[in-house]
């Protein structure tokens, strides 16, 4: 894949993309690997880029300089990191179907530095995902077409795959650990969304879903990444944007309608969130 200097300013550029089916008994790696990517599975290799590989069917083995040999199961995604020795291969008796995409850029570097992704956790289990397969196929078609500005399109596809991977595994883990809690938090989110213009408190939400307030706050943040109070406030600020731009309600009326303590408090929170005063969105 070719990327211009301008493409690189986008923050992420794609270097390779493809898919293959390895049947039981087939040799691996296949001779179709591009120059610089073929490797001896006993010796392994290092790359100067990231790769994200999805195995929707079959099974195999993965190992890196950070992670001891571990099984790759159907529905696993594994990440390769630049400068990190690794090796992998399908089970000779089972084979696998795999999709891969290679990329590099500051966008990904920043995620690794922030600890969202790490060589210490290269494998994610997402199960079979038609959405992820579709994204890989979209990226492959874009690469073949090589239309103008295809690099930003493929960068968006990579980001979507990573976001899907991260979200799907987290939800699978939460479901396994306690399905009841996941259902409870989903119900609480629905209650908060539906009552965005009411005086419903977080304490009342906790009562309605049948859990103590302190436990509810802990579980809600673990599931959503936000405290329930911040989640509710974010929804109210989003609704405020809609009311400011689609109605002639005054700022004072909007503040009280969305249960803010005062118009001044509402304006301060709105500006902190959006960088603008509510009056700056007033178009009616």
N, C-alpha and C positions, 0 to 999 in steps of 0.2 A: 504494500500500500504506500502511496506517495502522499506526503503532507508538506505543504508550503510553510514558510516562516510565519505567514499570517495565520494559517491553521493552528500552528503551535501556540499562538497567543490565546486561542480559545480555551486552553487549559488541559486539553486531552486530545490525543490523536491516535487513531487506530492503525496498527501495523500489519496485522494478519487476521484473517477470519476464515472459518471453514467448519466442516463436519465430516464424519466418517462412520462407517459401520464395520466393526471387526467381528467376524463370525468365529465360533469356536474352532480352534486349531489354526487360525490365520496367524502369520508372522506379524510381529509388532516391534518397533514402529514400522509403519508402511513406508515404502520407498517414495511415496508421493509427498512426503514432508518437504517444504521449501528449504532452500539453502540457508544454513544457520539454525535450523530447527530440528533436523534429524539428530537422534542421539542413541547411544547404546544404553539399554535399560539397566545394565549391570554397572556402568560407569556414571550414569546420570549426566547432568549438565547444569550450567548457569545461563540465564538470559539477562539481557540489559533492558528488559521491559516487564510489564505485568501481563499475565494471562488469566482468564477466567474460563474454566472448563465445566460443562454441564453433562452429566451422564444420566439421561432419562431412562435408559435400559441397560441391563447387564451389571457387571461388577468388576472390581479390580483392586489394585494396591497403589498406595501413594506413600512417598517418604521424602523428607527434606532434611537439611542440616539442622533444623530446629525441631522437627517432629519425627519421632520414630515411625517405623513402618506401620501403616494402619490401612484397614480395609476401606475401599470405596464401594458404596452400595448404590443400587438403583435409586435415583432421585437426589444424589449428592452433587454439589458444586464444589470445586476446589480451585484455590487461587495460587498462582505462582508469582513470586516477588523478584524484582531485579536484584541480581547479585546473590541470590539464595540458591544453593545447590539443591537439586531435587531429581527424583525419578518417579515414574509411574507406568503402569501397564494394565491392560485388561486381564482378567482371569482367562488363561488359555482354554479352559473347559467351558467357559460361559460366553466370553467375548463382551463387547459393549457397543453402544451407540453413543457418540460424543459430539458435542458442539464446542468450539473454542473461539475466543477472540482475544487478540493481543493488543496492548495499548501502552501509552506512556504519557506523562504530563503532570503538571503541578496540582491539578485537580485531585488526582489520586494520591500524590505524595502527601498532600495536606490531610487527607483522610487517615492515612497511615500514621502520620505524626500526631494526630489527635486521638489515636487509639481506637478508632472505629473498626479498622482492619489491621491484622497483624500476622506475620509469619508464624507466630505461636498458635494461631487458630486459622489454618488454611482451608478447613473443610466445613461446609455448611450443608445441612440436610433440609431440602425444600420439598421433597416428594416429586411426583410428576406434576409439572406446571405447563399447561398449554400456552399460557402467557409468555413464559420464559422461552419456550421453543419458538414461539411466533416472533419474539424479539430477535433471537439469533438469526432466524430466516430473513427478517427484514434487513438486518445488518449485512447479511451475505448478499442479498439482492442489490442493496445499495452499493456494495463493493464491486460487484460485477458491472453494474451500470456506469459507475464512475461519473455520475452527473456532476455539474457544477455545485460546489459547496456540499459535497457528500461527506466530508470529514466532520463538520459540525453535526450533521444528521447522525452519523455513526457514533459520535461522542455521546449524543443524547441517548442512543440505544444502550451504550455501555452503562451510563449512569442509571438508566431505568432497570437494567438487569441487576446491577449491584443493589439498588434500592429494594427491588422485589426480593432478592436473595436474603437481604438483611431482615426485612419485614416478615417474610414467610417463615424463616427458621424461628424467629422470636415467638411468633404466634403458635407454631407447632409445639415449642417447648412449654409455653404457658398452658396450652390445652392439655398436654401430657401431665403437667404438674398438678393442675387443678382446673378441670373443665368448668366446675361450678363458679369459680372466681371469674373466669373469662366471660361467661354468660352474664354474671352479675355486673361487671364493669361495662359491658356492652349495653345492658339495660340502663345503667346509670348515665352513660353518655347520651342515650336517647332521651332520657328524662330531662337532662340539662339542655339539650338542643331544643326540645319542644317547649321548654319553659323560659327561653332566653328573654322574653319580655314580661316575665312574672317576678314575683318576690320570693321564689323558691330558693331556700338556702341549701348549702352543701350538707349541713347537718340533717335537713329534712330528706335530702336525696339518700343519705346513708340509712335513715330510718326506713324509707320506702323499699330499699333493696335488702333490708334485714341484716345489717352489719354495723358494728360499732364505728363511731366517727373516726377514731384514731386508726383502726385497722383499714377502714375504707380509704382514707387518704394514702396510706402506705401502698395498698394494692393498686389503687388508681394510678399513682405515679409510676409504679413498676410496669404497669401495662401500657400506659400512654406516653410516659416520659414527662408528663406535666402534672402538677398538683391539680385536684379538682377545681379549686378556686381560680387558678390561672386559666384552666381550660374554659371555665364558665366566662371569665372576663374576656378571653380571646374571642369567643363566640359573640359576646355582646358588642365588642368593638367592631367585629365584622358586620354585624347587623346595623351598627351605627353608620358605617360607610354607606350601606344601602339606603337607610332612611335620609341621610344627608343629601344624597344624590338623586333620590327618586320621589321625595315628598317635600311639602312646604312646612313641615313641623319645625318649630324653633329648636335651637340647640338646647334650651332649658327643658322643653318638652321631651326631647329625645333622651336627655340625661336621666330624667325621672322615669320615663317609660322603660328604660333598660336597667333601672334600679341602681344607678350610681348615687352616691351620697349627696352630691351637689353638682351643679353645672361646672364649677371650677375644677372639681376632682375629675369629672368626666373629661374635660378639656385637657387636663394635665396627662391623664392616662392615654388619651387619644394621640396627643403629640409625641409622647414617649414611644408609642407603638409605631406610628406612621411617619413621624418627623414633620407633621403638618398640624396646624390648628384645625378644629372642626369647621370653622368659618371658611377655610381655604377650599373645602370640598363643596361648599354651598353653590349649587348651580341653578336652583329654582328660586 
